[in-house]
Amino acid sequence: MHAPDAVELDSDLARFCALGLAAPPDDAAFNALALRVFSWQYEALASYHGYCQRRGALPQRLRHWTEIPAVPAQAFKDVRLWAGEGDAPAAVFRTSGTTAEGRPGEHYMSAAALALYDASLLPMFRAFVLPELAEGARSTLAPLVLGPSPAEAPHSSLWHMVGVATRELFAHAPRFFPDAGGADFAALWAALEGGERPVCLLTTDLALDGVLALAHERALRVALAPGSRVMHTGGSKGRRRSIEVDELYVRVRTALGIAPAWCVNEYGMTELSSQFYDETLRRAATATGATLHRGDPAGAVDTPPRLKHGPPWTRVLVADPQTLEPVPPGMPGLLRFYDLANRGSVLCVQTEDLGVAATDEELELTSAPATGTRPFRVLGRAPGSAARGCSLDAGEIVRA
């Protein structure tokens, strides 16, 4: 079985991603690319080929992206969903928080797939974490990373993303604090207290929680320079202590002087190549215009509903946990992602994360441009029995 040449397809996908939020949001543009990506994956991935055949999902029959069979995220633990482009993968990203359940999920990346990953992440990071940044410019914020460098964590998609973003979008080199809530705390706090430049703190919820706990224990506070912000992402799966985000924002404001509007939550998965963000900082930028970098980071800017926004090269559906059929906006279910940047593995991934798509009323409260991807809220991980359909499908693709 030989896959068709992917060079032209990758070129078209890269051009689409390069447009950022200005890429065509209409369904026709997305659908045309999605069907081309599916055709390539159908021929390139033997296990996926058999999985699709059993469903009667053949490239010549499909007319719409919603007909493309979803692969459960669980399958990334059991099957190597990679076409073997090149002699060896350029990167292998591994899921975290899954070792108690067995082997971690692995997302194999060829050089071409990794280039698409980077092409997808940069426009979204710029649009939602650095919304005031002019096209082609670099941010003068000081990037402080509460985590390892990409070289120290070569199998982490998160730290790869942070490494690419800080290299391409910031004027100053990042500083990394792998143990920010422990051995590196003193150095981190000295950087926070001694810097006159606004900072961009890039962190997981767990790392930020550890820093804030030590700051509280030692009665430490700092007023970061105006324009400082936090980009944080979930990291409490499999941990005994869950972290309440609203409580985290109160603590960030107390310890660092940064208001919730300047805290942007990112949602991503090892199995995907694109990320999703809150629009809080974009809204703050719109409200304060060019003075954002001089504004009061603890000032009063209304925080909109925290909906996750995706790029035009993704689509999100919410599925019933039992039937895996789509449910309407406002009704909770399992999140299913269609990601064109995932050309190197599988386009459509069915997760076990619960979420709810924004209602039309909630959409009226947002200020982010329409991208074709309906924003959504993440509700957490589904109980073990709730996502029964996902585990059944995962077994089927292994047998394929």
Secondary structure by P-SEA (a helix, b strand, c coil): cccccaaaaaaaaaaaaaacccccccaaaaaaaaaaaaaaaaaccaaaaaaaaaacccccccccccccbbbbccccccccccccccccccbbbbbcccccccccbbbbbcaaaaaaaaaaaaaaaaaccccccccccccccbbbbcccccccccccaaaaaaaaaaaccccbbbbbbccccccaaaaaaaaaacccccccccccaaaaaaaaaaaaaacccccccccbbbbbbbccccccccccaaaaaaaaaaccccccccbbbbbbbccccbbbbbaaaaaaaaaccccccccccccccccccbbbbbcccbbbbbbccccccccccccccbbbbbbccccccccbbbbcbbbbcccaaaaaacccccccbbbbbbccccccccaaaaaaaaaaaaac
